[in-house]
Amino acid sequence: MPKRVERRPSGRQQDAGESQWRTALTAIEPNKILVRGYPLDELMGRLTFGEAIYLLLMGEAPSPSIGSLMEALLVSFIDHGATPPSTLAARNTATTGAPLRACVAAGVLGFGRYQGGDIESCMQFLDTGLELVRDGRSYRDAARTLVQKHVEADEPIPGFGHRVHTRDPRAARLFQMALELEVEGQHIQMIRAVEMAVSELPDGHRMPVNIDGAIAAVCGDIGIPPEAANALFIISRVPGIAAQAQEERKREAPMRQIDPKDHVYDGPRQRRLPDKRR
């Protein structure tokens, strides 16, 4: 009598008695942990955190240049101050006396289309422009077409504009590193063309490339897909959210009403890292 076959949602046929499923991420054996095939203890002290994240998400260890950019990406988002909704969600949870894990979870759940979602939409935006380039348009013409379409639809241009900065220092630094490390590619070229097209708009529409746009362009050029780029945003924001929640628990009274406009910075003045770390 033939075996009964069940069909999984993915469409793969599987024997009814088969219970195994597959993963290519991590293998755990007695006294051995392999991450993408590499012994985890050998990665410790040899790969940076950013390089290890790239390995886990992409399947291979990055080149030194890409590894340096990964570290810069993670640092660029580490904290956004006291005003973002994700920070306020974490602090409001902390003021109830909730444990730190709940505060961090509340902050992460505060990400949405307008905070944390712009990287993916900007990557799709740039890819649309690159399709026009592959069809024979110049970067300049493709950028003007994209920008005009968004202006006519009264839609924000993803990856551009900031509520505080007229020049986002994080974006400028990331583009500088990409140039120095020789990883500039079509996505950075595309966003530069869009930046020029935006600069030609009337003053009321002009806006700078923000860090979301810079990360979208860099991730596109080093082969990181949009959903993984969004994962990098979440990973990089967790330390800042944890620090904000922990400070709320230590410095403020419980159950207070938090107005972000009332906060005053009392930390160290601007300072520099030692030369050996730059």
N, C-alpha and C positions, 0 to 999 in steps of 0.2 A: 504494500500500500504506500503511495507517495506521501512524503512529508507535507504537512500543511504549512503554507508560507503566508506570513503576514507582511503587509506593506506599511512601512513607517511613513510619517508625514513628509520626510525628505524625498521619498520615492524609492529609497534603497530597499530591496527585498532582503528579508532576514528569516532564518529558520525560527519557527515558533519557540524552540527550546534554547535558542541563543540568547545569552544575557549580557555579553560583553559589549562595551562601547569603546571608542578610540579617543586618545588624546596624544598630541605630539609636543606637549609643553614640558611636563616634568615627570620624571620617573623616580619613585621612592623604593629603595630596597634596603635590606639590613646594612647599616653602616655606609650607605651611599645615597646621594641625592644628585640627580642629573637634571639640569635645566637646559633644554634644547640640546641635550647631549653632552654638555660640559659639567664636570663635577662642581657643585656649588662651592665647596671649600676652596677649590682652585680659583674660582672667580673672585672670592673675597680678597680684597687688597690689590687685585689686578685690574678689575673693571670698576669704573665709577658707577654711581647709582644711575645716572643717565644712560650710560652705555649698557648697563644690565637691563634697564627698561626697554631700550631699543632691541636688545637680544630677545627678550621675552615677547615683545609685540611683533617683531619682524622676522624672527627665526635665525638671524645671523648676527654676530658681533659687528659693530659699526667700524668704519675706518676712523683713524684719529681725528680727522676733520669733522666728520659727522658726530663723533662722540663729544667733541668740544661744543658743537652747536646744540646737542641734546642737553648738555649741562646748562648752557645759556638759556635755552627755552624754559627749563624747569625753574631757574632762578627768576626769570622775567615775570612770572606770575605768582611768586611766592606769597605776596600779600598786597592787598589793594586798599589798605587803610580801614577806617571805621565806618565809611559810608555805604559800601555796596550792600545790596539786599542779603547776600549770602552771609556776610559778616554780621549784619543785624540779626539774622535768623539764629546764628550761633550764640550771639551775646544774649538775645532774649531768652533762649533756652537755658543758658548758663545762669541767668538771674533767678530762675526758678529753683536752683539747687540740683539740677539734673547732672548726671555724671558726664565726664568729658566726651565719652563715645557718643552720647546722645546729642551733645552740642555740635560735634563735628558732623554727625549724620544730618542734623537740621541744616547746617550750612551747605553741605553738598546738595541736599534736596532743594536748596534755594537757587540753584543754577537753572537757567531757562534760555529761551530764545534770545533775550536781550542781554544776558550775562552768561558767557560760556558757549553760546551757540553760534556766534558769528564766525568762528574759525571754519567750521564745516561749510557754511553758506558762502564764505569768501572763497574757499577752495573751488566750490562749484562755479562761482562767478568767474574766477580766473580760467577754469577749464573751458567755460563757454567762450571766452575770448580767444583761447588758444585754438579752439575748433575753427574760429573765423580765420586765424592766421594760417592754419593748415589748408584752408580753402582758398588761400591766395591773398588775403588781406594783409596789410602791414600792421605791425603792432599798434602804431598810432591810430590808424583807422578803426581797428578792432576795439581799441580802448574808447575812442570817441563814441562808437556805436553802443557799447555797453553802458557808458555813463549817460548818454542821451536817453536811452531806454528807461533807465531808472529815474531820471529827472522828470520825464514826461509822465511816468506812472506815479510820481510823488512817493517813490520808495527810497529808503536809505541805501546808500552804496555800501555793501558789506566790506568791513575792514578799514573803513575811513570814519574820521570824526572822533572826538573825545570831549567829555563834559568838562575836563580840567585843562588838558594840554592843547596848545596850538602846534606843538612839535613834540611827539611822543619820544622821549629819550630812549626808551627800551627798543622801539622799532628801529631808530637810527643805529643803535649799537648792534642789533642783530644783523642788519644789512651790512654794516661795516665788517662784522665777523665773517659773514658769508663771502664777501669780496676777498678778504684776507686769506680765507681758507680755500678759496677757489672752488666753491660749490654753487656759485650763481648759475642759474639755468633759466629756462623759459618762463617759469612762474614768477620769478623775481623780475625778469624783463617785462612781463605782462603787467605786474602791479606798478612798476615804474612808469609804464606808458599810461596806465589809468591815472596815476598821480599827476602826470602832465595834463591829461584831459580834464581832471578835476580842477586844476589850477587855472584853466581857461574859462571856467564857469563864472557867472556873476559873483560878487563878493559874498552874498548871502548863502551861496552853495559851497564855497571853498572849505576844505577840511583836510587835515593831515592823515597820512597812513597811521593807523593805530597798531598796537602790539598784536591784536588779533589778525590784522592784515599781514603783518610781517611774518608771523608764525605760519599763517596759511601759505604764503609764498615759499618760505623756506621748507616747510614740510612737503609741499608739492615737488620741490626740486630734489629733495633727498629721498623721495619715494614713500613717504608715510601717508597712508590713505586718510581720508577725512575723519572717519570714526575713530581711528587711532589718535589723530591729532586732538580730538575732543577729550580722549582719555588722558592725554598729557596735561591738558588744562586742569582736569579734576585732580590728578596726582600732584601737580605743582601747587595747587591751592590748599590742599589739606594742612600743611604745616602752618600756614598763615591763619587759617580758620581755628586750628587748635590753639595757637598762641593768643588769638583774640579772645577765645572762650576762657582760656586759663587766666588771662589778665582780668577779665570780668569777674571771675570767681574770687580772685585774690584782692582786687583793689576796690570793688564797688559793693554797695549794700544790696542785699537780696530784693527781688521783686520791685526793682525800680523801673520807671518809664524811661526808655532810652530814646533820646532825640539826637541823631547823628550831628546835627548842626551845632550842638552845644559842646562838642568835644574839643579839648585843647591838648596839643602835643607837648609833652614835657620830657621827652627822651633826649639822648645825646644830640649835640649839634653835629652838623655835617663834618665828616672825618674821612680819612683815606686808609685803605688797606696798606700794610707794609709792602715795599717794592717787590719782595720776593714772591708775593701772591698775585701780582698783576701781570 
